[in-house]
């Protein structure tokens, strides 16, 4: 039962990444693209955690943690660029 729920959650995560990718490509403004990028990174982190659960490998959670830190820094840099430029 739990495995089925996690698979459904994985499908929703993939759908979320695809919708955010569409907004990233089509977004009329830089802020739309920045938000879509942040959504894709957060969803990717949850996908990595889901893969870690199914594979039974704890080391993948470390990868997700590092990816989360890097994505946070990249969103901060994008926000500074939008605000005043680099």
Buried (B, 14 or more C-beta within 10 A) or exposed (E): EEEEEEEEEBEEBEEBBEBBBEBBEEBEEEEEBBBBBBBBBBBBBBBBBBBBBEEEEEEBBEBBEEBBEEBEEBBEEBEEEEEEEE
